[in-house]
Amino acid sequence: MGNAAPQLKVHIEAGLNVGLSRDEITEIIMQMAVYAGFPAALNGTKIACTSSRSGCGFV
């Protein structure tokens, strides 16, 4: 998640397109902290915040 910002942004947009809520996307990113590390999860949350349709409703 930390080194794949463009790809993560595309996947976040796709998730929003299929009906995922901001809370669900945030939960997915936070659960990934176990596998990718907490700094990467924070980077993922930051990317989610800058997503075009999502705004900073994440966090």
C-alpha positions in Angstrom: 0.0 0.0 0.0 2.8 2.4 0.7 4.5 2.2 -2.7 1.4 1.7 -5.0 -0.5 5.0 -4.6 -1.9 5.1 -8.2 -3.0 1.5 -8.1 -4.6 1.9 -4.6 -6.5 5.0 -5.8 -7.9 3.1 -8.8 -9.0 0.3 -6.5 -10.6 2.7 -4.0 -12.6 4.4 -6.8 -13.6 0.9 -8.1 -14.8 0.0 -4.6 -16.9 3.2 -4.4 -18.3 2.4 -7.8 -19.6 -1.0 -6.7 -21.1 0.4 -3.5 -18.5 0.1 -0.8 -18.9 2.8 1.9 -16.1 5.0 3.1 -16.2 3.1 6.4 -15.8 -0.2 4.7 -12.8 1.0 2.7 -11.2 2.5 5.8 -11.7 -0.8 7.7 -10.1 -2.7 4.8 -7.1 -0.4 4.9 -6.7 -0.6 8.7 -6.9 -4.4 8.6 -4.1 -4.4 6.1 -1.9 -2.8 8.7 -1.3 -6.3 10.1 0.1 -7.5 6.8 1.7 -4.4 5.3 2.6 -2.5 8.5 1.1 0.5 10.2 3.0 3.2 8.2 1.7 1.7 4.9 -1.8 1.7 6.3 -1.5 5.3 7.2 -0.3 6.0 3.6 -3.3 4.1 2.3 -5.6 6.2 4.5 -4.0 9.4 3.2 -4.5 8.2 -0.4 -8.1 7.4 0.4 -8.5 10.9 1.6 -7.3 12.4 -1.6 -9.5 10.1 -3.7 -11.5 12.2 -6.1 -15.0 11.2 -5.0 -14.3 10.2 -1.4 -13.0 13.4 0.1 -11.7 13.3 3.7 -14.6 11.4 5.0 -12.1 8.7 5.6 -10.3 8.4 8.9 
